[in-house]
């Protein structure tokens, strides 16, 4: 199955469109506020927007089902 990677930092700042079919997947307005390990406020990907397989988190295109795996 074809798959792509996308940077977490890019997703937090820019709209994510499928690299195969061009369908919309995620936008920064969906981000949520949270806290990191040091207790500092951070912006993160919205809850429930990511799926996870055995080893990695990914966005799945709702139009074609292609996975876009997160890179830190």
C-alpha positions as a Markdown table, in Angstrom:
| # | Residue | x | y | z |
|---|---|---|---|---|
| 1 | Unk | 0.0 | 0.0 | 0.0 |
| 2 | Unk | 1.3 | 3.5 | -0.9 |
| 3 | Unk | 2.1 | 5.8 | 2.1 |
| 4 | Unk | 3.5 | 9.2 | 2.6 |
| 5 | Unk | 5.1 | 11.1 | 5.5 |
| 6 | Unk | 4.4 | 14.6 | 6.8 |
| 7 | Unk | 6.1 | 16.7 | 9.4 |
| 8 | Unk | 4.2 | 17.4 | 12.7 |
| 9 | Unk | 5.4 | 21.0 | 12.6 |
| 10 | Unk | 4.1 | 21.5 | 9.1 |
| 11 | Unk | 0.7 | 20.0 | 9.9 |
| 12 | Unk | 0.4 | 22.4 | 13.0 |
| 13 | Unk | 0.9 | 25.4 | 10.7 |
| 14 | Unk | -0.5 | 24.5 | 7.3 |
| 15 | Unk | -3.5 | 22.8 | 5.8 |
| 16 | Unk | -2.8 | 19.1 | 5.0 |
| 17 | Unk | -4.1 | 17.8 | 1.6 |
| 18 | Unk | -3.6 | 14.2 | 0.4 |
| 19 | Unk | -0.5 | 13.8 | -1.7 |
| 20 | Unk | -2.2 | 11.2 | -3.9 |
| 21 | Unk | -5.8 | 12.5 | -4.6 |
| 22 | Unk | -5.6 | 16.1 | -3.3 |
| 23 | Unk | -8.4 | 15.7 | -0.8 |
| 24 | Unk | -8.5 | 17.8 | 2.4 |
| 25 | Unk | -7.3 | 16.0 | 5.5 |
| 26 | Unk | -6.5 | 18.5 | 8.3 |
| 27 | Unk | -6.2 | 22.2 | 9.1 |
| 28 | Unk | -4.5 | 24.2 | 11.9 |
| 29 | Unk | -8.0 | 25.3 | 13.2 |
| 30 | Unk | -8.4 | 21.8 | 14.4 |
| 31 | Unk | -5.3 | 22.0 | 16.7 |
| 32 | Unk | -5.8 | 21.9 | 20.5 |
| 33 | Unk | -3.9 | 23.4 | 23.4 |
| 34 | Unk | -2.0 | 21.1 | 25.8 |
| 35 | Unk | 1.0 | 20.9 | 28.1 |
| 36 | Unk | 4.4 | 19.3 | 27.4 |
| 37 | Unk | 6.4 | 17.3 | 30.0 |
| 38 | Unk | 7.7 | 20.6 | 31.5 |
| 39 | Unk | 4.2 | 21.9 | 32.0 |
| 40 | Unk | 4.5 | 24.5 | 29.3 |
| 41 | Unk | 1.5 | 25.3 | 27.0 |
| 42 | Unk | 1.9 | 23.9 | 23.5 |
| 43 | Unk | -0.2 | 23.5 | 20.4 |
| 44 | Unk | -0.8 | 19.9 | 19.3 |
| 45 | Unk | -2.9 | 18.0 | 16.7 |
| 46 | Unk | -6.5 | 17.8 | 17.7 |
| 47 | Unk | -7.7 | 14.8 | 19.7 |
| 48 | Unk | -9.2 | 12.0 | 17.6 |
| 49 | Unk | -7.6 | 13.3 | 14.3 |
| 50 | Unk | -4.8 | 10.7 | 14.2 |
| 51 | Unk | -5.0 | 7.0 | 13.8 |
| 52 | Unk | -2.3 | 4.6 | 15.0 |
| 53 | Unk | -1.0 | 1.3 | 13.6 |
| 54 | Unk | 1.4 | -1.0 | 15.4 |
| 55 | Unk | 4.3 | 1.5 | 15.4 |
| 56 | Unk | 3.3 | 5.0 | 14.1 |
| 57 | Unk | 0.6 | 7.7 | 14.1 |
| 58 | Unk | -0.9 | 8.7 | 10.8 |
| 59 | Unk | -3.7 | 10.8 | 9.2 |
| 60 | Unk | -5.9 | 8.8 | 6.8 |
| 61 | Unk | -7.3 | 10.5 | 3.7 |
| 62 | Unk | -11.1 | 10.3 | 3.9 |
| 63 | Unk | -11.3 | 10.2 | 0.1 |
| 64 | Unk | -8.8 | 7.6 | -0.9 |
| 65 | Unk | -7.7 | 6.0 | 2.4 |
| 66 | Unk | -3.9 | 6.7 | 1.9 |
| 67 | Unk | -2.0 | 7.0 | 5.1 |
| 68 | Unk | 0.2 | 10.1 | 5.8 |
| 69 | Unk | 2.5 | 9.1 | 8.7 |
| 70 | Unk | 3.8 | 11.7 | 11.1 |
| 71 | Unk | 7.5 | 12.6 | 11.3 |
| 72 | Unk | 8.7 | 14.4 | 14.4 |
